[in-house]
Amino acid sequence: MEDWYTRGENAFLKAYGRYDVVLEKGEGVYLYDTNGRRYLDFYAGIGVNSLGYGYPAYQEAMQKQLNTLMHVSNYFYTPVAIEAAEAVKKATQLEAVFFCNSGAEATEGALKLARKYYYLKHGQANSEIISFHHSFHGRSTGSVKLTGNPAYQKAFGPLIDGVNYATLNDIESVKALINERTAAIIVEPVQGEGGVYPCDPTFMKELRTICDEHDICLILDEVQCGMGRTGTIMTYFQYGIKPDIVCLAKGIGCGVPVGAFVANEKFAKAMQPGDHGSTYGGNPLACMAVKTVFDIIEKDHLLEHVQEISQYLIECLDKVVEEFDCVLERRGLGLMQGLVLNTEAKPVVKGLLDDGVIVVTAGTNVIRMLPPFIITKEHVNAFITLLKKI
Ligand SMILES: *Cc1c(COP(=O)(O)O)cnc(C)c1O
């Protein structure tokens, strides 16, 4: 495995701090390194692999599509892309879908659509966007500006203009930024990278009201928390509101790179041919993944399973919080959970990795758990045992 690691270090741009574990294959909820060592996966490729590894119905559908058609471009419809878009419409209860290839592209696209609506209304391209501190919306020069983390921005300017940051769950901080140029508010119902911070229900409702009153586009970034991870297909259904645009990626393809932004009728109408595009976006292979993921979530009752198993995980984590002084708090919804430590989370995550469990950090002092939906009580128990040990 050391050999592989050294070759990797010599071949890649050093954009990531990587662990010295080289992964080769996956099966169910387990990953295996090149030495054949097994790891219990409680991060699912950062919330992507909701079905774990080698889910039979998924493998079968993808293999079939690989042998049928992979790409045609967006000059043409394909039946599988239409089926995928219909599934996304049904799940989001919104009107029109644009497929892209990643979360960053989804938030970029949503931003462009909100700006286009504003442009049609005002005749000027001078809109402002409200985002939040600790948010994460991607790494392209537009989406990184939406991301409320100066460390990710400062070397790469000048970035896009007109983005201001409010404080999550502080509605006054939002109101203070609103003016006649405000085109959109973008928020994650549960902030992921920033530290697993769920929006308060009242805060989310107030955002919706403010956006309605001022004709502002409410963009929900469900790239990480959507697609069933929190126990409902979209997290916003738990808040009793609907966004104007929702951004999706990660779990929508369960391994195939694909993203989407989905708009309601009012905002969808602002987009015209030529306004936006993507060569790969929504190609038949990616769309087969999307369609199949929705099919499986429904047929195999995975939302019900997520609700049940996450309840068990939450109970176990709450006991850990009670038992250990170094664990300050648990935060999260469904299978998107964070444990807040009184110390840096990185060494703990590394210790768990050495013991054969994969989790990730969020912020500096939060252990973030994003397990595949297919975990069982036995997996949770095994995880908690190792967590307590570390
Ligand atoms: C991961 C993530 C993104 C960016 O997705 P990429 O596919 O890495 O571009 C955007 N928003 C949220 C909430 C995310 O978690």
PDBQT file of the ligand as one rigid body, heavy atoms in Angstrom, charges set to zero:
ROOT
HETATM    1  C1  LIG A 401     -20.422  19.001  -1.574  1.00  0.00    +0.000 C 
HETATM    2  C2  LIG A 401     -21.292  20.185  -1.606  1.00  0.00    +0.000 A 
HETATM    3  C3  LIG A 401     -21.296  21.070  -2.700  1.00  0.00    +0.000 A 
HETATM    4  C4  LIG A 401     -20.324  20.942  -3.840  1.00  0.00    +0.000 C 
HETATM    5  O1  LIG A 401     -20.460  19.754  -4.543  1.00  0.00    +0.000 OA
HETATM    6  P1  LIG A 401     -19.296  19.280  -5.547  1.00  0.00    +0.000 P 
HETATM    7  O2  LIG A 401     -19.906  18.092  -6.218  1.00  0.00    +0.000 OA
HETATM    8  O3  LIG A 401     -18.103  18.968  -4.718  1.00  0.00    +0.000 OA
HETATM    9  O4  LIG A 401     -19.047  20.404  -6.475  1.00  0.00    +0.000 OA
HETATM   10  C5  LIG A 401     -22.213  22.107  -2.708  1.00  0.00    +0.000 A 
HETATM   11  N1  LIG A 401     -23.077  22.271  -1.693  1.00  0.00    +0.000 NA
HETATM   12  C6  LIG A 401     -23.101  21.457  -0.618  1.00  0.00    +0.000 A 
HETATM   13  C7  LIG A 401     -24.088  21.686   0.469  1.00  0.00    +0.000 C 
HETATM   14  C8  LIG A 401     -22.198  20.396  -0.527  1.00  0.00    +0.000 A 
HETATM   15  O5  LIG A 401     -22.192  19.607   0.539  1.00  0.00    +0.000 OA
ENDROOT
TORSDOF 0
